[in-house]
């Protein structure tokens, strides 16, 4: 099965968020072909969560998991550390008071 490029997935994700009126921004542009993607969910109340995609060792499926959560400042610091480790990393910031991120949407799998 062909694998989607990171850029293609990011573009599709941003378009899907726009369709539901959820603001999102590319904070860091990673490698277009193979960069990993990190999603920061900003709930606009001083709190945030960061999600990263990894493999479920039991099923082999790719799943979004919490990298960190807490104050926005703490989450931003964790993202900065990740970017130092992986300069090809994409960072997308989603802003939604209701906490919607659509990462569980099957159309984005």
TABEL-V639015 format. One record per residue. RES is the residue in one small letter. SS is DSSP state (hx for helix, st for strand, lp for the rest). Layout:
# TABEL-V639015
{{RES;SS} {RES;SS}}
This chain:
# TABEL-V639015
{{x;lp} {x;lp} {x;lp} {x;lp} {x;lp} {x;hx} {x;hx} {x;hx} {x;hx} {x;hx} {x;hx} {x;hx} {x;hx} {x;hx} {x;hx} {x;hx} {x;hx} {x;hx} {x;hx} {x;lp} {x;lp} {x;lp} {x;st} {x;st} {x;st} {x;st} {x;st} {x;st} {x;lp} {x;lp} {x;lp} {x;lp} {x;lp} {x;lp} {x;lp} {x;lp} {x;st} {x;st} {x;st} {x;st} {x;st} {x;st} {x;lp} {x;lp} {x;lp} {x;lp} {x;st} {x;st} {x;st} {x;st} {x;st} {x;st} {x;st} {x;st} {x;st} {x;lp} {x;lp} {x;lp} {x;lp} {x;lp} {x;lp} {x;st} {x;st} {x;st} {x;st} {x;st} {x;st} {x;st} {x;st} {x;st} {x;st} {x;hx} {x;hx} {x;hx} {x;hx} {x;hx} {x;hx} {x;hx} {x;hx} {x;hx} {x;hx} {x;hx} {x;hx} {x;hx} {x;hx} {x;lp} {x;lp} {x;lp} {x;lp} {x;st} {x;st} {x;st} {x;st} {x;st} {x;st} {x;lp} {x;lp} {x;lp} {x;lp} {x;lp} {x;lp} {x;lp} {x;lp} {x;lp} {x;lp} {x;hx} {x;hx} {x;hx} {x;lp}}
